Amino acid sequence: MRGAGAADDLRRLAEALEGRAPEEVLAAAAARHPGRIALACSFGPEDCLLVDVIARARLPVDVFTLDTGYLFPETYQLWRDLEARYGLTIRAERPAAPPADAAAPPPWEVDADGCCDLRKVRPLRSALSRLGAWVTGIRRDQTPERANARAVEWDGRFGLEKVNPLTGWTSQQVWDHLRSQGVPVNPLHARGYPSIGCAPCTSPVRPGEDPRAGRWRGSEKRECGLHLRPQSGKT
C-alpha cells in the first residue's frame, strides 16, 4: 500500500506539471522511472501526437499497443506508417486467448465487457506489471470518467503511476499539432470515426453526436475498461 508521503509527493508533482508541454511532462516522468515507462498506444490522434513528441524529443519512453486481432486494416497500416516515419518499434501485446470459434456467436456480441477484458484489460495488466509508469493520451473533456485526470496520478487499479500529458488539451489543439507536424493519422477519422477501437464495435458518428457515440453503439458501454478508476475512487 502506498504511504501518505508518496501520495503527497505525486500530488505536488501533478500540480507542478499542470499546463506544461507534453515533452516536459514526459521527461519528468521518464526521469522518475528510467527504463520502466511506456506509452500504451491506441493509434488515436492523441497517441499519434505522443509518438511524435517522444520521437522528436528522443525521450526514453517505450511504446506498445494492444493488438486485439480485431483492429481495422487502416489501423494496422497506421501502425506500420508510424514505425517507418519515426524509426521506432511499437511492440504488440496480444491476448492469451484461443482462436475464436467461427461457428460460435462473436465474443463481443455475447459479452462486450468480457471481450474487452480478455483482449485489452488483461494484456494491459500484464504489460504494466513490468513498468513503473504508463503514458496515455486521455483528455479531461473526452468522457465523464476522465474529467478529473491529472498530468501524473496514481493508478490504483493497475498499481503504478499513470502519466497523462494531454489532460488539458482540446481536440482542436491536438489536431492543430498533428497537421503542423505532418503526423500520420488514421484515415478513418476523415470518414466519420472520431474515436476508433476494434472494427466490430466501432461505427461512424453522425453530425451532432458525441465523439464516442460510435463505440459500442446501441449499448450504455463507453469505456473498454482501461481507464476506469477503482470503485473506491481512490487514486
URKA-V813624 format. One record per residue. N is the residue number from 1. PHI is phi as a letter, one per 20 degrees, with the letter a starting at -180 (none if undefined). BURIAL is 1 if it has 24 or more other ideal C-beta (glycine too) atoms within 12 Angstrom, else 0. D_LAST is the distance of its C-alpha to the last C-alpha in Angstrom with 1 decimal. Layout:
((N:PHI:BURIAL:D_LAST) (N:PHI:BURIAL:D_LAST))
//
This chain:
((1:none:0:11.6) (2:f:0:10.2) (3:e:0:12.2) (4:f:0:11.8) (5:f:0:13.9) (6:f:0:11.8) (7:f:0:8.8) (8:f:0:11.7) (9:f:0:13.3) (10:f:1:10.6) (11:f:0:10.4) (12:f:0:14.2) (13:f:1:14.5) (14:f:1:12.7) (15:f:0:15.2) (16:f:0:18.0) (17:e:1:17.5) (18:g:0:17.2) (19:n:0:20.4) (20:f:1:21.5) (21:f:0:23.4) (22:g:1:21.6) (23:f:1:23.7) (24:f:0:22.6) (25:f:1:18.9) (26:f:1:19.8) (27:f:1:22.1) (28:f:1:19.7) (29:f:1:17.2) (30:f:1:20.2) (31:f:0:21.5) (32:f:1:18.4) (33:c:1:18.7) (34:g:0:22.5) (35:m:0:23.5) (36:c:1:20.0) (37:c:1:18.6) (38:b:1:19.6) (39:e:1:19.6) (40:e:1:19.2) (41:e:1:22.1) (42:d:1:22.9) (43:m:1:25.9) (44:f:1:25.0) (45:g:1:26.1) (46:f:1:22.9) (47:f:1:22.8) (48:f:1:26.6) (49:f:1:26.0) (50:f:1:23.6) (51:f:1:26.1) (52:f:1:28.7) (53:f:1:26.7) (54:g:1:26.0) (55:f:1:29.7) (56:f:0:31.2) (57:e:0:29.4) (58:l:0:29.8) (59:e:1:26.3) (60:f:1:25.5) (61:c:1:23.0) (62:f:1:23.8) (63:c:1:23.9) (64:c:1:23.7) (65:c:1:23.9) (66:e:1:23.6) (67:e:1:27.2) (68:f:1:27.4) (69:n:1:31.2) (70:c:1:31.3) (71:f:1:30.6) (72:f:1:33.2) (73:g:0:36.1) (74:f:0:35.3) (75:f:1:31.8) (76:f:1:33.4) (77:f:0:35.8) (78:f:1:33.2) (79:g:1:31.6) (80:f:0:35.0) (81:f:0:35.7) (82:f:1:32.5) (83:f:0:33.4) (84:f:0:37.0) (85:f:0:36.2) (86:d:1:33.9) (87:m:0:35.3) (88:c:1:32.1) (89:d:0:31.1) (90:d:1:28.3) (91:f:0:27.7) (92:d:0:27.6) (93:d:1:25.2) (94:d:0:27.0) (95:f:1:26.6) (96:e:0:28.4) (97:c:0:30.3) (98:f:0:34.0) (99:g:0:35.8) (100:f:0:35.7) (101:f:0:38.8) (102:f:0:40.8) (103:e:0:42.5) (104:e:0:39.3) (105:g:0:37.4) (106:g:0:34.7) (107:f:1:31.4) (108:f:1:29.6) (109:e:0:32.1) (110:f:0:31.8) (111:b:0:28.0) (112:f:1:26.0) (113:f:0:22.6) (114:f:0:24.1) (115:f:1:25.6) (116:f:1:22.4) (117:f:1:20.8) (118:f:1:23.8) (119:e:1:24.4) (120:c:1:21.0) (121:f:1:18.0) (122:f:1:19.9) (123:f:1:21.4) (124:f:1:18.1) (125:g:1:16.6) (126:f:0:19.9) (127:f:1:19.8) (128:f:1:16.3) (129:f:0:17.3) (130:e:0:19.6) (131:d:1:17.4) (132:d:1:15.2) (133:b:1:13.8) (134:c:1:14.5) (135:d:1:15.7) (136:c:1:15.8) (137:d:1:18.0) (138:f:1:16.0) (139:c:1:17.0) (140:f:0:15.8) (141:e:1:19.1) (142:f:1:19.2) (143:b:1:17.6) (144:g:0:16.0) (145:f:1:12.9) (146:d:1:12.6) (147:f:0:13.8) (148:d:0:10.8) (149:f:1:10.1) (150:d:1:10.5) (151:g:1:13.0) (152:c:1:10.7) (153:b:1:6.9) (154:e:1:5.1) (155:e:1:5.6) (156:f:0:5.1) (157:f:1:8.2) (158:d:1:10.3) (159:m:0:9.5) (160:b:1:10.0) (161:f:1:9.6) (162:d:1:9.9) (163:d:1:12.7) (164:c:1:13.9) (165:f:1:17.2) (166:d:1:18.5) (167:g:1:16.0) (168:e:1:18.7) (169:f:1:21.6) (170:e:0:23.8) (171:g:1:25.6) (172:f:0:28.8) (173:f:0:27.5) (174:f:1:26.4) (175:f:0:29.9) (176:f:0:31.7) (177:f:1:30.3) (178:g:1:31.1) (179:f:0:34.6) (180:f:0:35.4) (181:e:0:34.5) (182:m:0:36.0) (183:f:1:32.9) (184:f:1:33.7) (185:c:1:31.9) (186:f:1:32.3) (187:f:0:35.6) (188:f:1:34.3) (189:f:1:32.5) (190:f:0:36.1) (191:d:0:37.0) (192:n:0:34.5) (193:d:1:31.4) (194:f:1:28.6) (195:c:1:25.9) (196:c:1:27.1) (197:c:1:25.9) (198:f:1:28.2) (199:g:0:31.7) (200:f:1:32.3) (201:d:1:29.3) (202:c:1:29.7) (203:c:1:32.4) (204:f:0:33.6) (205:d:0:32.4) (206:e:0:35.1) (207:g:0:35.6) (208:n:0:33.5) (209:e:0:31.0) (210:f:0:27.2) (211:g:1:26.6) (212:d:1:24.7) (213:f:1:27.4) (214:e:1:29.0) (215:e:1:26.2) (216:l:1:27.1) (217:g:1:29.7) (218:n:0:30.9) (219:c:0:27.8) (220:e:0:24.7) (221:f:1:22.5) (222:c:1:20.9) (223:c:1:18.2) (224:e:1:19.0) (225:o:1:15.7) (226:f:1:14.4) (227:d:1:11.8) (228:f:1:10.8) (229:e:1:7.4) (230:g:0:7.6) (231:f:0:10.1) (232:f:0:8.7) (233:n:0:6.4) (234:e:0:3.8) (235:c:1:0.0))
//
